[in-house]
């Protein structure tokens, strides 16, 4: 899928750095995240690809023609939204 931008927000709408998402193995590599977005066709496939490489477990929260919003809730109840704006 072609995308315009990727944002990571917390539950209050504050922007966070994509490097806050830790990959399995302890590395932080934003290129793997962008590669997964480019290789996916829809939100469900994107979730499967991201859940394979990230510690965070994402679910599709909302998908429209303009964007995909993924939700991750950690064990303390903190919510993170990964928002992908499509072209």
Secondary structure, 3 states (H helix, E strand, C coil): CCEEEEEEEECCCCEECHHHCCECCCCCCHHHHHHHHHHCCCHHHHHHHHHHHECCCEEEEEECCCEEEEEEECCCCCEEEEEEEEC
